[in-house]
């Protein structure tokens, strides 16, 4: 699929002004637990750090592997095995059977509206109700200036045109390999409250992809989430692996586990060139 067609799909919802189109062309370039304990892995080594391209090179896997050393959100948080072998043929069983145990907000995952909005949680707006049309479709990968959180000023600088519904924000977190570290690091880059409000007020973005375990900077952990979840139509996708990928337009596919009643879930996300 050509870049021109993808850009047209990206902007299908609202026509671009000539100046916005020019700008776009120039840029072409928490925690809650479910019963299934967890978390990225400097310890997993260079094997997991490679860019995972398949097809050949047409499909890019932007999901972090779920391994015992996935990063915890908070410093000192307890992590544990993601997969435990309950029945083992090596130990005499007739079959192998694994058990999955992890937090719903570990590794690459989505937030549902009920994560930090009790009214939405009470209304049953869980992971199973997320809109697959939003989670799948043309997406824009952009580079956030490396000296800032995602503030209102940073959003103005990025100048994302109206009509773009899915944006992946690559930040200093990727450069610092924060998602490859086991311990929590609260100095990660994320949205501030004013950055979140600017996005809501001035863009048509419904899927927000970030390269940290939270879409919100630590000092705005609750307030930025509150802005995003005032209405239930924005989906944060957190903990993405955006290393060594060119900025630009891709087809994005994110498929969270259907965890009924859960406010977050692990998700497999890929980009297709």
N, C-alpha and C positions, 0 to 999 in steps of 0.2 A: 504494500500500500504506500503510495507516494506521500511525501511530506505535505504537499499542497492539499491533498484530500484529507489527510489527518487534521490539518489546521482548520479546514472547513468543518469537519466533524466536531472539533473542539469548540468551535464558535457557533454551532448551529442554533443554539438557544437564542442568541441576541446578535444582530449584525454589528460588525466593527465599524467605527469611524475610520476614515483614511489614515489619520495620525496614529490611532491605536494599532491599526494593521501594520503600519510601518514599524512601530515600536516592537510589535510581536515578531516581525520578520527579523529585526536586528538582534532580538534576544534568542532567535532559534539556535541558536547555538546549543497501679495504682492499686491500684492495690485492692483486691477483693479476691476471695478464694473460691474456687469451685472444687468439687470432689475429685476432680481428675487431676504439687508443691513445687516450686521451681527455680530457678534460673540461670554472659556471652563470652566469649571464651577466648581470652588471651591464652588460657591453658590448652585450648583445642588446637592451637598452632596454626601454621601457615596453610595447612590443608583446607581449613574452613575459611581462610581469608581470601582465597582465590575468587576471582570473578566467575560466577557459575553461569556459563553460556551454553546453550544447547540448541541443536536444531539445524545446522551448526552455526552457533552465534546469533541465531534469530531470537531465541527466548532467553531472557535474563532473569534469573531467580533473585529476587530482592528480599527474600525471607531469611532470617538468621536461623541456623540449625538449632534445634531444641536439644541442648546438651546439659549435663549437670552443672557446668560452670557458666550458664547464662547469667548476665549481670542482674543483681538485685537492685530494686529502685532505691532503697535507703541503705546508707552505710551501716554495716553490721547486721543487716537482715539475714535471716536464716535461709539458706538454699539447700536443696537436696536433690536426689536423683529424679530425673524426669521419667525414666523408664526402669522398672524393676521386673526381673524375670521371676514370675511366681512358680511356674512349672518349667523344668529344664530336662531335655532329653539327655544331656550330659550327666545329670544326676539320677537318671533312671526312669524319668517320666516317658510316657508314650508320645508326648507332644511338647512343644515350647509355647508358653503363654506369658505375655508381658502385661504389666499393669502400668497405666499412665497416671502420674500424679504431678500436678503443677498449679500455680496460680493462674487465674484467667488473664492477668495483665502482665505476664512474663513474655519475654522475647517479642517477636513480631505479632502484633495483636490489634484488634479493633476495640473501640469503646462504644457501648450502646448508650442511648439517651439517659437511661436510669443510673448511670455511673455516678453522676453528681447532680441529680435532680430527682428528689423523692417522688414528686408528682408523676413524673414519667415512669419511675420504677413501679409505683403503685398501679399505674395504668397498664402495666405489662409490656412496656416498650423495651423488650430485651433484645439480645443478639438475633434471635430468630425472626424479629420483625424488621431488621435492617434491609434497606432497599438494594437489591442486587443490581438494579440499573445504575445506581450511583457507584457501587463497588466495582463495576466493570465498564470500561469504555476508554476513549481517548484521554490522555493525561499529559500534563506539562511538568517536566522536571526542571526546577530553577535553582540557582545558587544564590543563597542569602549572603549579603556582605558579611565578611568574617569577623567584624569588630562589633557586632551588635546582636542582641536578642531580636526576635521578630516583632518589632515595634510598629506603631502606626507609620513612622518615618520610613522604616525598612519596607513596609508594604507599599508606600507611595513610590519608593525608589524602584521596586520590582515592576510596578505599573502593569499588573496582570489585567488583560482586557476583560470587559464584561462578556459573558457567554462561556468562559472557561469554567468547567464544573469540577475538575479534578486536578489538584496541584500537589506535587511532591516537593517539599522544601529541604534542600540539602544545605547543611550548616557546618559550622566549626566542629560539631560533634563527629562528623564523618572524618574530618582531618585528624582529630584527636583519638580516633578509634575507640570512642567511649563504649560502643556496643560490643566491643571485644574484651572489655575489662570485667572481671568478676565482681569487684566491689562497687557499691553505689557511688556516684560522683554528682553532687548537687550543683556543680558549676556548669551543667549542660545548658545549651541554648534552646530556648523555646519561645512560645508566644507570651507577650505581656498582655495585660488586660486591654490596653489601648490598641495593641496590634490585633487582638481578637475582635474588638469592636469595629475596627476599620475594615477588617475582612468581611464581617457580617453586613456592614452598612454600604460597602462600596464595590463588592464583587458578587459573582454568582457561584462562588466555590462551595461545593457541598461535600467533597472528600478532601481532607487535609492529611497529607502524608508527611511524617517527620522521622528524623534519624536518631531519636532518643526514646526512652521509655515513656515519656510524657509529652503531650503536645504543648503543655504549659511550662514556662520557665519556673524554677522552684519558688522564687519569690512571689509568683502569681499563680501558684498551683491550683488554688480553688477559684480565684476570681476569673481567670481566663477560661477555665472549664465552664463556669456559670454562664459566661457570655455565649459560648458555643452551644450550650445545651438549653438556652432559653426556649428555643424551638427544637423539635426532635429531628430536623432534616439534615443536620450536619454530622458527618461520620469521620472522627479522627482515626487514622491508621498509624500506629506508633511502633517504634523499633525497627524501621526499615533498614535494609542493607543497601546503601547507595554508593558504595566505593567504586571508583574506576568506571563510572558510566558517564557518557557525554550528556550534557544538558540538552533538552529538546523535547520533541513530541513522541510519545509511545502509545501503544494500546496497553492498558493496565487491566489486570485481572486479579481480584482479591476475593477469596472464598473462605469466610470464617466458618468454624465449626458451629453446627446448629445446636447450641447449648440453651435449651429452653429455660427461661428464668434467670439466666446469667446476664450481668451488665457488661461483660467483656468476654473475648474469646480469642484463642490463637487463630492466626489466619495464614494461609499460603498466598503470597503475592508474587506475580511475575509481570515483567514487561515484555512486549513483543515489538521488535523494531519495525 
